[in-house]
Amino acid sequence: MENEQANKRKVSTIAKRTSIAPRYGKLLFRFVNYFQPNNILELGTSLGISTLYQAAGNLNASVTTIEGCPNIAKIAESNFEALNIENISLHVGNFDECLSVILKDFEKLDYVFIDGNHQMEATLRYFELILEKVHDGSIFVFDDIHWSSDMSNAWKSIINNKQVSLSLDFYQLGVIFFRKGQAKEHFKLWY
């Protein structure tokens, strides 16, 4: 019984620890609303709050999101239904097992939000896999880029990738752009 209690978490605790802060959620909304991507991929649905911000930015976009925990995914799904947002497709599973399968459904990806496994090796592995679907104009957003030294190192490696032309460091969020012919630039912004 004690072990069972240790594995239970309150929704309020999950929301407090894993949900995106409203100011960053609004930033995600603005990115999607301004750039109007058609194909959106999110790694790390959690309760679906960041998913909703992004899906609302372009209701005509196809939003595919992946969550590892089935119980949390059920809560996210009920949040999507409660707000009547219908452009979201939720997949449940381990990123390492389902990401490559899901990527087969995409010819290209316009916008990607990575907010799942916060370890350097995993973040770089997902980045490399998704990189195969990039096109001129794709945008990738990474959450918690300075959460640990491991994530800071992953962010440094990502912005140094030869295909990345522009990066924006909002401290919590990192945004990269792929634009052929544009000189490589990196900006740190106070937000």
C-alpha positions in Angstrom: 0.0 0.0 0.0 2.8 2.4 0.9 4.5 1.8 -2.5 1.2 2.4 -4.2 0.9 5.8 -2.6 4.4 6.7 -3.6 3.5 6.3 -7.3 0.4 8.6 -7.1 0.6 12.3 -7.8 -2.0 15.0 -7.5 -3.1 16.7 -10.7 -2.4 20.0 -9.0 1.2 18.9 -8.3 1.6 17.8 -12.0 0.2 21.1 -13.2 2.5 23.1 -10.9 5.6 21.2 -11.9 5.2 20.3 -15.5 2.7 22.8 -17.0 4.0 25.8 -19.0 3.8 29.2 -17.3 1.0 31.3 -18.9 3.5 33.9 -20.2 5.4 31.2 -22.1 2.1 29.5 -23.2 1.1 32.8 -24.7 4.5 33.0 -26.5 3.9 29.6 -28.0 0.4 30.7 -29.1 2.0 33.8 -30.7 4.6 31.8 -32.6 1.9 29.5 -34.0 -0.5 32.3 -34.7 2.1 34.4 -36.5 3.8 31.6 -38.6 0.7 29.5 -39.2 2.3 26.1 -39.4 0.2 23.3 -40.9 2.0 20.4 -39.2 2.8 20.6 -35.5 4.5 18.0 -33.4 4.8 18.1 -29.6 6.8 15.8 -27.5 5.5 15.9 -23.9 1.8 16.6 -23.7 1.5 16.4 -19.9 -1.9 17.8 -19.0 -2.3 19.4 -22.5 -1.9 23.0 -21.5 0.9 23.8 -23.9 -0.8 21.7 -26.5 -3.9 23.9 -26.2 -2.0 27.1 -26.5 -0.4 25.9 -29.7 -3.5 24.3 -31.2 -5.5 27.5 -30.6 -2.9 29.5 -32.5 -3.9 27.8 -35.7 -7.2 25.9 -35.5 -6.5 24.6 -39.1 -3.2 23.0 -38.2 -2.8 19.4 -37.5 -1.3 19.0 -34.0 0.2 15.7 -33.1 1.3 15.3 -29.4 2.9 12.4 -27.6 2.6 11.7 -23.9 4.3 8.8 -22.1 1.9 8.3 -19.2 -1.5 6.9 -20.0 -3.2 8.4 -16.9 -1.9 11.9 -17.6 -2.9 11.5 -21.3 -6.5 10.8 -20.2 -6.6 14.1 -18.3 -5.1 15.9 -21.3 -7.7 14.4 -23.6 -10.5 15.5 -21.3 -9.0 19.0 -21.4 -9.1 19.0 -25.2 -12.7 17.8 -25.2 -13.7 20.3 -22.6 -12.4 23.2 -24.7 -13.7 21.7 -27.9 -10.3 21.8 -29.6 -10.5 19.2 -32.4 -7.3 19.6 -34.3 -5.2 17.6 -31.8 -4.2 14.0 -32.2 -2.8 12.5 -28.9 -0.5 9.5 -28.9 0.4 7.6 -25.8 3.8 5.9 -25.5 7.5 6.2 -24.9 9.1 8.7 -27.3 11.9 6.2 -28.1 9.3 3.6 -29.2 6.7 5.7 -31.0 8.5 8.8 -32.4 10.0 7.1 -35.4 6.7 5.5 -36.2 4.8 8.8 -35.9 7.4 10.6 -38.0 6.6 8.3 -41.0 3.2 10.0 -41.2 4.9 13.4 -42.0 6.5 14.5 -45.3 7.7 17.6 -43.4 7.2 19.3 -40.1 6.6 23.0 -39.9 6.7 23.4 -36.1 8.0 21.2 -33.3 7.8 21.7 -29.5 10.1 19.4 -27.5 9.2 19.3 -23.8 9.6 15.7 -22.8 12.7 13.9 -21.6 15.0 16.6 -20.2 18.3 14.8 -20.7 21.0 15.8 -23.2 21.3 12.4 -24.9 17.5 12.0 -25.3 17.0 15.6 -26.4 19.7 15.3 -29.1 18.4 12.0 -30.2 14.9 13.3 -30.8 16.3 16.4 -32.5 18.3 14.3 -34.9 15.3 12.1 -35.7 13.0 15.0 -36.3 15.7 16.9 -38.3 14.9 14.6 -41.2 11.5 16.3 -41.6 12.8 19.9 -41.5 12.3 22.3 -44.4 13.2 25.9 -45.1 11.1 27.7 -42.6 10.6 25.0 -40.0 10.6 26.2 -36.4 11.6 24.1 -33.3 10.9 25.2 -29.8 12.6 23.5 -26.8 11.4 23.9 -23.2 13.7 24.1 -20.2 16.9 24.7 -22.1 18.7 25.9 -19.0 17.0 23.5 -16.6 20.3 21.7 -16.0 23.9 21.8 -17.3 22.9 18.7 -19.3 20.1 20.7 -21.0 22.3 23.8 -21.5 24.8 21.6 -23.3 22.1 20.0 -25.4 21.0 23.6 -26.4 24.5 24.6 -27.3 24.9 21.5 -29.5 21.5 22.2 -31.2 22.2 25.8 -32.0 25.6 24.9 -33.4 24.0 22.4 -35.9 24.9 23.5 -39.4 21.2 23.5 -40.5 20.2 26.0 -37.8 20.3 29.5 -39.0 18.7 31.5 -36.2 18.2 30.8 -32.5 16.4 32.7 -29.8 17.1 32.0 -26.2 14.3 33.1 -23.9 16.1 31.4 -21.0 13.3 28.9 -20.4 12.4 28.4 -24.0 14.8 28.1 -26.9 13.6 28.6 -30.5 15.5 27.7 -33.6 14.8 28.5 -37.3 15.9 26.8 -40.5 16.4 29.3 -43.3 18.8 28.5 -46.1 20.9 31.4 -47.1 20.5 33.3 -43.9 23.6 34.1 -41.9 23.8 32.2 -38.6 22.7 34.4 -35.7 22.0 33.7 -32.0 20.1 36.0 -29.7 19.5 36.0 -26.0 16.2 37.8 -25.1 14.7 38.9 -21.9 11.1 37.8 -21.8 
